[in-house]
């Protein structure tokens, strides 16, 4: 599932509770302003939609967990993968972001 680049644009059909805060920053209310990102993040961490959008929720967005194949491309050791295991095992850094965008076709910015 590819989500629009502008992760703070309000999207969705209004049938599910949708938050209003930024998807890339922690805030006290549950959910975030991009319905597609919100669904992805809340599948991985349900408290993001029931309690508050914490740093852990925004980290899921920032670390490309909702962009299929990107983390595997950055961290994997197969053909056409970049073997940056620290990115997925320890900490997502600017280097991880650069590899994701420049080598793995990740969408730029918060997503």
C-alpha distance (Angstrom), angle and dihedral (degrees) to the residues before:
residue distance angle dihedral
X1 . . .
X2 3.79 . .
X3 3.77 113.7 .
X4 3.81 122.5 -154.0
X5 3.80 114.7 -88.0
X6 3.80 92.5 -120.8
X7 3.78 96.8 72.8
X8 3.78 93.3 -179.7
X9 3.78 96.7 57.2
X10 3.78 112.1 109.2
X11 3.78 111.1 -113.2
X12 3.75 136.1 157.7
X13 3.77 138.5 82.3
X14 3.78 96.0 -89.9
X15 3.80 94.8 -116.9
X16 3.81 94.3 113.2
X17 3.77 128.2 52.1
X18 3.77 105.5 -91.2
X19 3.77 123.2 -167.4
X20 3.76 123.9 -134.8
X21 3.80 103.8 -145.1
X22 3.77 128.6 94.0
X23 3.80 115.8 -76.3
X24 3.79 90.6 -142.1
X25 3.80 98.5 52.2
X26 3.79 133.6 57.4
X27 3.80 117.8 -110.1
X28 3.79 136.8 166.5
X29 3.79 98.0 -109.1
X30 3.81 125.1 77.3
X31 3.80 121.2 -107.5
X32 3.78 130.5 15.7
X33 3.78 138.5 -112.3
X34 3.82 97.8 -95.3
X35 3.79 109.9 72.5
X36 3.82 95.3 -159.6
X37 3.80 93.3 50.9
X38 3.78 90.9 43.7
X39 3.81 91.6 55.2
X40 3.81 92.4 48.7
X41 3.80 94.6 47.3
X42 3.80 94.3 44.5
X43 3.79 91.2 51.5
X44 3.81 87.0 58.0
X45 3.82 96.2 39.1
X46 3.84 113.8 15.8
X47 3.82 93.9 -170.8
X48 3.81 87.7 70.5
X49 3.81 87.4 72.7
X50 3.78 99.9 34.0
X51 3.80 104.2 41.1
X52 3.81 119.0 10.6
X53 3.80 140.2 -35.0
X54 3.80 97.2 -106.6
X55 3.79 132.5 -176.2
X56 3.81 87.1 -92.2
X57 3.81 89.7 58.9
X58 3.79 94.0 49.6
X59 3.82 89.9 45.3
X60 3.81 89.4 59.8
X61 3.81 87.8 58.2
X62 3.80 95.5 42.7
X63 3.81 93.3 47.4
X64 3.82 92.4 56.2
X65 3.81 94.4 -116.0
X66 3.81 89.9 144.2
X67 3.80 95.1 52.8
X68 3.80 106.4 85.0
X69 3.77 114.5 -128.3
X70 3.80 97.6 6.0
X71 3.80 98.5 101.9
X72 3.80 90.5 43.5
X73 3.81 89.3 51.7
X74 3.82 92.7 48.9
X75 3.82 98.1 42.3
X76 3.79 105.5 25.0
X77 3.79 125.8 102.0
X78 3.80 99.9 -146.1
X79 3.77 129.8 101.8
X80 3.81 112.3 -55.4
X81 3.81 91.1 12.6
X82 3.81 122.3 117.3
X83 3.83 104.7 -137.5
X84 3.80 95.9 -134.3
X85 3.81 92.9 147.8
X86 3.81 94.5 163.0
X87 3.82 88.0 65.7
X88 3.79 91.6 65.1
X89 3.80 99.9 27.8
X90 3.80 102.5 42.5
X91 3.80 121.5 4.7
X92 3.80 137.1 -13.4
X93 3.82 104.8 -127.5
X94 3.81 137.2 177.6
X95 3.81 87.4 -90.8
X96 3.80 90.1 56.1
X97 3.80 89.5 49.2
X98 3.79 91.3 49.9
X99 3.82 93.4 49.7
X100 3.80 90.2 46.2
X101 3.80 93.2 52.4
X102 3.80 100.9 35.1
X103 3.79 102.0 35.5
X104 3.81 105.8 21.9
X105 3.82 103.5 40.1
X106 3.80 94.4 -116.5
X107 3.75 116.6 167.5
X108 3.78 111.4 -103.2
X109 3.76 125.1 -109.6
X110 3.76 125.6 13.6
X111 3.73 92.5 -7.2
